[in-house]
């Protein structure tokens, strides 16, 4: 399966499906994955993180809860490891302008530590 950006999504046996938890947060631009991730991680909008590629400026790290999966064009926050390269993720603008908690593969993403730098 793929999401609106063409990224691999995952279905894990025994894990309930995606839960839509909202839409575009107030104050976020129409492409809002970076903005939504900043709200989840820092509790506030960080304008320079609205651009997904800017998350790649944070230090690389191993996958863990609270870390961020980033690539040019999309970011999401890791919530819980489900197995292999699949994580339950907080995924703003995950398709149809919705914010979801759902299983995501890390394939094609770089894992970064948003608390390991000075951008926020």
Residue pairs with C-beta under 8 A, 6 or more apart in sequence:
1 8
1 9
1 10
1 11
2 8
2 9
3 9
3 91
3 94
3 95
4 93
4 94
4 95
4 96
5 73
5 74
5 95
7 74
7 104
7 105
7 108
7 109
8 104
8 105
8 107
8 108
9 102
9 103
9 104
9 105
10 82
10 86
10 103
10 104
10 105
11 17
11 103
12 82
12 83
12 86
12 103
15 82
15 88
15 103
17 102
18 94
18 100
18 101
18 102
18 103
19 100
19 101
19 102
20 98
20 99
20 100
21 99
21 100
21 101
22 98
22 99
23 97
23 98
23 99
24 30
24 32
24 36
24 93
24 97
24 99
25 32
25 35
25 36
25 39
25 45
25 92
25 99
27 35
27 45
28 35
28 36
28 39
28 45
28 50
28 92
29 35
29 50
30 97
31 50
31 93
32 50
32 92
32 93
32 97
33 52
33 74
33 75
33 76
33 91
33 92
33 93
33 94
34 49
34 50
34 51
34 52
34 54
34 55
34 75
35 45
35 49
35 50
35 92
36 90
36 92
36 93
36 99
37 49
37 55
37 68
37 75
37 76
37 77
37 90
37 92
37 114
38 44
38 45
38 46
38 49
38 50
38 120
39 45
39 92
40 77
40 90
40 92
41 66
41 68
41 77
41 114
41 115
41 120
42 114
42 120
46 119
46 120
48 54
48 119
49 55
49 119
49 120
52 70
52 71
52 72
52 73
52 74
52 75
53 70
53 72
53 73
54 119
55 68
55 70
55 75
55 112
55 114
56 70
56 71
56 72
56 110
56 112
57 117
57 119
58 68
58 70
58 112
58 113
58 114
58 116
58 117
58 119
59 112
59 113
59 116
59 117
60 110
60 111
60 112
60 113
61 67
61 111
61 112
61 113
61 116
62 111
63 69
63 78
63 81
63 87
63 106
63 111
64 78
65 78
65 79
65 80
65 81
66 77
66 78
66 114
66 115
67 77
67 78
67 111
67 112
67 113
67 114
68 75
68 76
68 77
68 78
68 111
68 112
68 113
68 114
69 75
69 76
69 77
69 78
69 87
69 89
69 104
69 106
69 109
69 110
69 111
69 112
70 109
70 110
70 111
70 112
71 108
71 109
71 110
74 93
76 89
76 90
76 91
76 92
76 94
76 104
77 89
77 90
77 91
78 87
78 88
78 89
78 111
79 87
79 88
79 89
79 90
79 101
80 87
80 88
81 87
81 88
82 88
82 103
85 105
85 106
85 107
86 103
86 104
86 105
86 106
87 103
87 104
87 106
88 101
88 102
88 103
88 104
89 101
89 102
89 103
89 104
90 99
90 101
91 99
91 100
91 101
91 102
91 104
92 99
93 99
94 100
94 102
114 120
